[in-house]
Amino acid sequence: MRLTLMGKIIGDAVLINFGYLAAFYIRFGGRPPEFNLDAYVSAAPWITIAALILFYSYGFYSPGRHRWEEIFSAIVASGVLLFLASITLSYMLTLFAFPRLVFLIAFPLQLSFLLLWRRFVWSWSMKRLGPLRILIVGPVLRARERAEQLKLSGQYLYEIAGMVVDVPVTFNGEMGSEFPVWGPYERMTDAIDSLSANGVLFCHDVPLETRISLVSEAVSRGLSVYVIPEIYELILSNSRLEQLDGIPVFRLKSAAVKSEFAWGRLVDIALSLALFIPAIPLMLFAAFALKIENPGSPIFFVQDRVGQGGKTFMLLKLRTMVCEAEKATGPVLAVKNDPRVTRVGRILRVTRIDELPQLYNVLKGDMSFIGPRPERPFFVDQFRNSVPGYDYRHQIKTGITGLAQIEGKYSTSAEDKLRFDLFYAKIKSPVKDLQILLHTLKVMLMRDKSM
């Protein structure tokens, strides 16, 4: 038996409305007045539509394997937004017989119902799908690196069947790997058959001719095929076909063209102004906590960052590390569980309150809400040398959050973040920006995500 898409939609819609009905009966001691229920009946279709749009935006109806932590965070984020949207709709529809207390009672009920229902759906789907057995194809060190990354996701999502590498290898346990190792690349079909792999991941640095041949073979076998793109391929994808005197050519388009639409700047100004007033109490409370913990330390942290066009600007944040954190080491990237982060700073980072002063950077025009995270000049120079095409991201205005922050993790490499940034340059649109903002609320609840 299979849970269909329509079954999921119906289940979500029923539970959302059941939460409201239960809240009405709780609010009125089991006997809700008819005129109050009539107000609910008038609002129910619009609230249901809003809920389903939110669920769709959070990927509730997308196929594939997802971590429960990600689904849990999406349910909580969508529940909060639905609570706000429902109150707004009741005012817009002038349904004042819809008691406000019902919204407060319905919120935890709906969350509970949805979490139980979606946990069942997730368990059912994972049992039916099982882990994807992936064969990784690439140079030895790169294949091992990707295998370790996937292993951290948990065995219920992905299972590393083995690796096919670029040098002759007999089988299993060689080169210090815990995964079965095959080589050279021409042995991929033998590895697929022997290891019962149902998915293949191709690293970006498999030679092009070899990759084309092996990808074609994997596709012809009906496997799930994943290809990590070269940076050059992502840049090329942002192009259009033209001709030069009869010669077919790809003309590369600047990523900056898409990022300079008037709507983007207008939305940045409107959002930053709308959020600045409610942000003031949070920043004052955070400043008070920082002063209690470290009376002599400055509250704000100002640092040079590289923005659009390679120009530097002063990024503003609330201080989360001890003063002179890099005095002994020089510039060092922050790491997970960084000992330089103070106790209050850790809370500010988890809640992202430390990022609120960047609303000023957005108002000034140094940054946008959505875009690649700005990096320090010292590390930009390093990445320019180690990551080909890194400067291409500077054609896009930097942002408080972006595609790399909602799709990547804290440990995602600079090269993979660049892939997300370049892909964002290709698909940038008002709808995509709104989706990224929605997902930013979700990743704030996930420990392994980075802002």
C-alpha positions as CSV (number, residue, x, y, z in Angstrom):
1,M,0.0,0.0,0.0
2,R,1.3,3.5,-0.9
3,L,0.4,6.8,0.6
4,T,-0.5,9.0,-2.4
5,L,0.1,12.7,-2.8
6,M,-3.6,13.3,-2.5
7,G,-3.8,11.2,0.7
8,K,-1.1,13.4,2.2
9,I,-2.9,16.6,1.2
10,I,-6.3,15.4,2.5
11,G,-4.7,14.2,5.8
12,D,-3.0,17.6,6.3
13,A,-6.2,19.6,5.5
14,V,-8.4,17.4,7.8
15,L,-6.0,17.8,10.8
16,I,-5.7,21.5,10.4
17,N,-9.4,21.9,10.5
18,F,-9.9,19.3,13.2
19,G,-7.5,21.3,15.4
20,Y,-9.8,24.4,15.0
21,L,-12.9,22.4,15.7
22,A,-11.3,20.8,18.8
23,A,-10.2,24.3,19.9
24,F,-13.8,25.6,19.6
25,Y,-15.2,22.8,21.7
26,I,-12.5,23.3,24.3
27,R,-13.1,27.1,24.4
28,F,-16.9,26.8,24.8
29,G,-17.0,23.8,27.1
30,G,-18.3,21.4,24.4
31,R,-21.1,23.7,23.1
32,P,-19.8,26.3,20.7
33,P,-22.4,28.9,19.7
34,E,-23.7,28.5,16.1
35,F,-22.7,32.0,15.0
36,N,-19.1,31.3,16.2
37,L,-19.0,28.1,14.1
38,D,-20.4,30.0,11.1
39,A,-17.5,32.4,11.3
40,Y,-15.1,29.4,11.3
41,V,-16.9,27.8,8.3
42,S,-16.5,31.0,6.4
43,A,-12.8,31.2,7.1
44,A,-12.0,27.5,6.9
45,P,-11.5,27.3,3.1
46,W,-9.1,30.3,3.1
47,I,-7.2,29.0,6.1
48,T,-6.9,25.5,4.5
49,I,-5.6,27.0,1.2
50,A,-3.0,29.1,3.2
51,A,-1.9,25.9,5.1
52,L,-1.5,23.8,2.0
53,I,0.5,26.6,0.2
54,L,2.8,26.8,3.2
55,F,3.2,23.0,3.3
56,Y,3.9,22.9,-0.4
57,S,6.5,25.7,0.0
58,Y,8.2,23.6,2.8
59,G,8.4,20.6,0.5
60,F,5.8,18.4,2.3
61,Y,4.6,17.1,-1.0
62,S,8.0,16.6,-2.7
63,P,9.2,13.0,-3.3
64,G,12.5,11.7,-1.9
65,R,14.2,11.0,1.3
66,H,14.3,13.6,4.1
67,R,15.6,13.6,7.6
68,W,13.0,13.7,10.4
69,E,14.7,16.7,11.9
70,E,14.1,18.6,8.7
71,I,10.4,17.7,8.6
72,F,10.0,18.5,12.3
73,S,11.5,21.9,11.8
74,A,9.3,22.6,8.8
75,I,6.1,21.6,10.6
76,V,7.0,24.0,13.5
77,A,7.9,26.8,11.2
78,S,4.8,26.4,9.0
79,G,2.6,26.1,12.1
80,V,3.8,29.5,13.4
81,L,3.3,31.1,10.0
82,L,-0.2,29.6,9.7
83,F,-1.1,30.9,13.2
84,L,-0.2,34.4,12.0
85,A,-1.9,34.0,8.6
86,S,-5.1,32.7,10.2
87,I,-5.4,35.7,12.5
88,T,-4.7,38.0,9.6
89,L,-7.3,36.3,7.4
90,S,-10.0,36.5,10.1
91,Y,-9.4,40.3,10.3
92,M,-9.4,40.7,6.5
93,L,-12.7,38.7,6.2
94,T,-14.1,40.7,9.2
95,L,-15.0,37.5,11.0
96,F,-14.9,39.0,14.5
97,A,-17.1,36.1,15.8
98,F,-14.0,33.9,15.4
99,P,-12.6,34.1,19.0
100,R,-8.9,34.9,19.2
101,L,-8.5,32.4,22.1
102,V,-9.4,29.7,19.6
103,F,-6.3,30.5,17.6
104,L,-4.2,30.1,20.7
105,I,-5.7,26.8,21.6
106,A,-5.7,25.5,18.1
107,F,-2.0,26.2,17.6
108,P,-0.5,23.5,19.9
109,L,-3.3,21.1,18.9
110,Q,-2.5,21.4,15.2
111,L,1.2,21.0,15.8
112,S,0.6,17.9,17.8
113,F,-1.7,16.4,15.2
114,L,0.6,17.2,12.3
115,L,3.7,15.9,14.1
116,L,2.0,12.6,14.8
117,W,0.6,12.3,11.3
118,R,3.7,13.3,9.5
119,R,5.9,11.1,11.7
120,F,3.6,8.2,10.6
121,V,3.9,9.3,6.9
122,W,7.7,9.6,7.2
123,S,8.2,6.2,8.9
124,W,5.9,4.6,6.3
125,S,7.8,6.2,3.4
126,M,11.3,5.3,4.9
127,K,10.2,1.7,5.4
128,R,8.9,1.5,1.9
129,L,11.9,3.2,0.2
130,G,14.6,2.0,2.5
131,P,18.1,3.6,2.4
132,L,19.5,4.5,-1.0
133,R,22.5,2.3,-1.7
134,I,24.9,4.7,-3.4
135,L,28.0,3.9,-5.3
136,I,30.4,6.8,-5.4
137,V,32.6,7.4,-8.4
138,G,35.6,9.7,-8.3
139,P,39.3,10.1,-7.4
140,V,40.3,8.2,-4.2
141,L,40.4,11.1,-1.8
142,R,37.4,12.9,-3.2
143,A,35.2,9.7,-3.2
144,R,36.2,9.0,0.4
145,E,35.3,12.6,1.4
146,R,31.8,12.4,-0.2
147,A,31.3,9.0,1.4
148,E,32.0,10.4,4.8
149,Q,29.6,13.3,4.2
150,L,26.7,11.0,3.3
151,K,27.5,8.6,6.1
152,L,26.9,11.5,8.6
153,S,23.3,11.8,7.3
154,G,22.4,8.5,8.9
155,Q,22.0,5.0,7.5
156,Y,18.2,5.3,7.3
157,L,18.7,7.8,4.4
158,Y,21.8,6.7,2.5
159,E,24.0,3.6,2.6
160,I,27.4,3.6,1.0
161,A,27.5,0.5,-1.2
162,G,31.1,1.2,-2.2
163,M,33.5,3.4,-4.2
164,V,34.9,3.2,-7.8
165,V,38.1,5.1,-7.9
166,D,40.7,6.2,-10.5
167,V,43.4,3.6,-9.8
168,P,43.4,-0.2,-10.1
169,V,42.1,-1.8,-6.9
170,T,41.2,-5.4,-6.3
171,F,38.3,-5.1,-3.8
172,N,37.3,-4.1,-0.3
173,G,39.2,-2.6,2.6
174,E,42.2,-1.3,0.6
175,M,43.6,2.2,0.9
176,G,42.3,2.4,4.5
177,S,38.7,2.7,3.5
178,E,35.8,1.1,5.4
179,F,33.8,0.9,2.1
180,P,34.3,-1.6,-0.7
181,V,36.7,-0.1,-3.2
182,W,36.8,-0.9,-6.9
183,G,39.0,0.5,-9.7
184,P,39.6,1.7,-12.3
185,Y,36.5,3.6,-13.5
186,E,35.8,0.9,-16.2
187,R,34.8,-1.5,-13.4
188,M,31.8,0.6,-12.4
189,T,29.3,-1.9,-13.9
190,D,30.9,-4.8,-12.1
191,A,30.7,-2.8,-8.8
192,I,27.0,-2.0,-9.4
193,D,26.1,-5.7,-10.0
194,S,28.2,-7.0,-7.1
195,L,27.2,-4.4,-4.6
196,S,23.5,-4.2,-5.5
197,A,23.7,-0.4,-5.8
198,N,20.6,1.5,-6.8
199,G,22.2,4.9,-7.0
200,V,25.4,6.4,-8.3
201,L,27.1,9.7,-7.3
202,F,29.7,11.1,-9.7
203,C,32.2,13.5,-8.2
204,H,32.9,16.6,-10.2
205,D,36.6,15.8,-11.0
206,V,35.9,12.5,-12.9
207,P,37.4,13.3,-16.4
208,L,34.7,14.6,-18.7
209,E,34.9,11.9,-21.4
210,T,34.9,9.1,-18.7
211,R,32.0,10.8,-16.8
212,I,29.8,11.0,-20.0
213,S,30.3,7.3,-20.7
214,L,29.7,6.2,-17.1
215,V,26.7,8.4,-16.6
216,S,25.1,7.1,-19.8
217,E,25.7,3.5,-18.5
218,A,24.2,4.3,-15.1
219,V,21.1,6.0,-16.6
220,S,20.5,3.1,-19.0
221,R,20.3,0.7,-16.0
222,G,17.5,2.8,-14.5
223,L,19.6,3.8,-11.4
224,S,19.2,7.1,-9.5
225,V,22.1,9.2,-10.9
226,Y,23.6,12.2,-9.2
227,V,26.3,14.4,-10.7
228,I,28.3,17.0,-8.7
229,P,28.8,19.8,-11.3
230,E,32.0,21.5,-12.0
231,I,32.0,25.3,-11.2
232,Y,32.6,25.9,-14.9
233,E,29.4,23.9,-15.7
234,L,27.3,26.0,-13.3
235,I,28.7,29.2,-14.9
236,L,27.9,27.8,-18.4
237,S,24.3,27.0,-17.3
238,N,23.7,30.7,-16.8
239,S,24.0,31.3,-20.6
240,R,21.9,31.5,-23.8
241,L,22.5,30.1,-27.2
242,E,23.4,32.7,-29.8
243,Q,25.3,32.7,-33.1
244,L,28.3,34.7,-34.4
245,D,28.1,34.9,-38.1
246,G,26.7,31.3,-38.3
247,I,28.8,29.9,-35.5
248,P,26.7,28.5,-32.6
249,V,27.9,29.9,-29.3
250,F,26.9,30.1,-25.7
251,R,26.8,33.7,-24.5
252,L,27.5,33.9,-20.7
253,K,25.2,36.3,-18.9
254,S,26.3,38.2,-15.8
255,A,24.7,37.0,-12.6
256,A,24.5,40.6,-11.6
257,V,21.8,41.3,-14.2
258,K,19.2,39.3,-12.4
259,S,20.0,40.7,-9.0
260,E,19.5,44.3,-9.8
261,F,15.7,44.3,-10.5
262,A,13.9,47.2,-8.8
263,W,11.7,44.7,-6.9
264,G,14.7,43.4,-5.0
265,R,15.8,46.7,-3.6
266,L,12.2,47.7,-2.7
267,V,11.6,44.4,-0.9
268,D,14.9,44.8,1.0
269,I,13.9,48.3,2.2
270,A,10.4,47.4,3.1
271,L,11.4,44.2,5.0
272,S,14.3,45.8,6.9
273,L,12.0,48.7,8.0
274,A,9.2,46.4,9.0
275,L,11.6,44.2,11.0
276,F,13.7,46.9,12.5
277,I,11.1,48.1,15.1
278,P,10.4,44.6,16.5
279,A,14.1,43.9,16.4
280,I,15.0,46.8,18.7
281,P,13.7,45.1,22.0
282,L,15.5,41.9,21.1
283,M,18.8,43.7,20.4
284,L,18.4,45.8,23.7
285,F,17.8,42.6,25.7
286,A,20.8,40.9,24.0
287,A,23.0,44.0,24.6
288,F,22.0,43.9,28.3
289,A,22.9,40.2,28.5
290,L,26.3,40.8,26.8
291,K,27.1,43.6,29.2
292,I,26.3,41.4,32.2
293,E,28.5,38.6,31.0
294,N,31.4,40.8,29.8
295,P,31.1,44.4,31.2
296,G,34.2,45.7,29.4
297,S,33.5,44.2,26.0
298,P,31.9,46.2,23.1
299,I,28.3,45.1,22.3
300,F,28.7,45.4,18.5
301,F,31.2,43.6,16.3
302,V,32.3,45.4,13.1
303,Q,34.3,43.6,10.4
304,D,35.3,44.1,6.8
305,R,33.5,41.9,4.4
306,V,33.6,41.5,0.6
307,G,30.4,42.4,-1.1
308,Q,29.1,42.8,-4.7
309,G,31.7,43.7,-7.2
310,G,34.5,42.8,-4.8
311,K,34.0,46.0,-2.8
312,T,34.5,45.8,1.0
313,F,32.0,47.1,3.5
314,M,31.6,47.1,7.3
315,L,29.4,44.3,8.5
316,L,27.6,44.9,11.7
317,K,26.8,42.1,14.2
318,L,26.3,41.6,17.9
319,R,29.4,40.3,19.5
320,T,29.3,36.6,20.2
321,M,33.0,35.8,20.8
322,V,35.5,37.0,23.4
323,C,37.4,40.2,22.6
324,E,40.5,39.8,20.5
325,A,39.5,36.2,19.7
326,E,42.1,36.0,16.9
327,K,44.9,37.8,18.6
328,A,47.0,34.6,19.1
329,T,46.0,32.8,15.9
330,G,45.3,35.4,13.2
331,P,42.2,35.1,11.0
332,V,40.5,31.7,11.6
333,L,37.2,30.5,10.3
334,A,34.6,29.7,13.0
335,V,34.0,26.0,13.7
336,K,31.3,24.0,15.3
337,N,31.3,24.4,19.1
338,D,34.0,27.1,18.8
339,P,35.5,27.7,22.2
340,R,35.9,31.4,21.5
341,V,32.1,31.8,21.6
342,T,30.7,33.1,24.9
343,R,27.7,31.6,26.7
344,V,25.4,34.5,25.7
345,G,27.0,34.5,22.3
346,R,26.1,30.9,21.8
347,I,22.4,31.6,22.5
348,L,22.5,34.6,20.1
349,R,24.0,32.5,17.4
350,V,21.5,29.7,17.8
351,T,18.6,32.2,17.7
352,R,20.3,34.3,15.0
353,I,19.7,37.4,17.1
354,D,23.4,38.3,16.5
355,E,22.5,38.9,12.8
356,L,19.8,41.5,13.5
357,P,22.1,44.6,13.2
358,Q,22.7,43.6,9.6
359,L,19.2,45.1,8.9
360,Y,21.2,48.4,8.9
361,N,23.5,46.9,6.2
362,V,20.5,46.0,4.1
363,L,19.0,49.5,4.5
364,K,22.3,51.1,3.4
365,G,22.4,48.8,0.3
366,D,25.6,46.9,1.3
367,M,23.6,43.7,1.4
368,S,20.3,42.1,0.4
369,F,18.1,39.8,2.5
370,I,18.9,36.9,0.0
371,G,22.3,36.3,-1.5
372,P,25.7,34.7,-0.8
373,R,27.0,35.3,2.7
374,P,29.8,37.9,2.6
375,E,33.2,36.7,3.5
376,R,36.3,38.4,5.0
377,P,38.9,39.7,2.6
378,F,41.6,37.4,4.1
379,F,39.6,34.2,3.3
380,V,38.4,35.5,0.0
381,D,42.0,35.7,-1.2
382,Q,42.5,32.1,0.0
383,F,39.3,30.9,-1.8
384,R,40.3,32.7,-5.0
385,N,43.4,30.6,-5.1
386,S,41.9,27.3,-4.1
387,V,38.4,27.4,-5.6
388,P,38.3,28.2,-9.4
389,G,35.5,30.7,-10.2
390,Y,35.1,31.9,-6.7
391,D,35.0,35.5,-7.7
392,Y,31.9,34.9,-9.8
393,R,29.8,34.9,-6.6
394,H,30.7,38.6,-6.2
395,Q,28.6,39.5,-9.1
396,I,25.6,38.9,-6.8
397,K,24.7,41.2,-3.9
398,T,25.6,39.4,-0.6
399,G,22.8,38.6,1.8
400,I,21.8,37.7,5.3
401,T,20.6,34.3,4.2
402,G,20.8,32.4,0.9
403,L,20.4,29.1,-0.8
404,A,23.7,27.8,0.6
405,Q,22.5,28.5,4.1
406,I,19.2,26.6,3.8
407,E,20.5,23.7,1.7
408,G,24.0,23.3,3.1
409,K,25.3,22.5,6.6
410,Y,27.7,24.2,9.1
411,S,30.4,22.0,7.7
412,T,29.7,22.5,4.0
413,S,32.9,23.4,2.1
414,A,33.5,26.8,0.5
415,E,33.5,25.0,-2.9
416,D,30.0,23.5,-2.3
417,K,28.7,26.8,-1.0
418,L,29.9,28.4,-4.2
419,R,27.9,25.8,-6.2
420,F,24.7,26.8,-4.3
421,D,25.5,30.5,-4.9
422,L,26.0,30.0,-8.6
423,F,22.8,28.0,-8.9
424,Y,21.0,30.7,-7.0
425,A,22.2,33.2,-9.6
426,K,20.6,31.1,-12.3
427,I,17.2,30.7,-10.6
428,K,16.9,34.0,-8.7
429,S,13.3,35.2,-8.7
430,P,10.8,36.8,-6.2
431,V,9.2,33.4,-5.7
432,K,12.5,31.7,-5.0
433,D,13.5,34.5,-2.6
434,L,10.3,34.1,-0.7
435,Q,10.9,30.4,-0.5
436,I,14.4,30.9,0.9
437,L,13.0,33.3,3.5
438,L,10.5,30.7,4.6
439,H,13.1,27.9,4.8
440,T,15.4,30.2,6.8
441,L,12.8,30.0,9.6
442,K,13.0,26.2,9.3
443,V,16.8,26.0,9.4
444,M,16.9,28.2,12.5
445,L,15.6,25.2,14.4
446,M,18.2,22.8,13.0
447,R,21.6,22.5,14.7
448,D,23.7,21.5,11.7
449,K,22.6,24.3,9.5
450,S,24.6,27.5,9.2
451,M,23.7,31.1,8.7
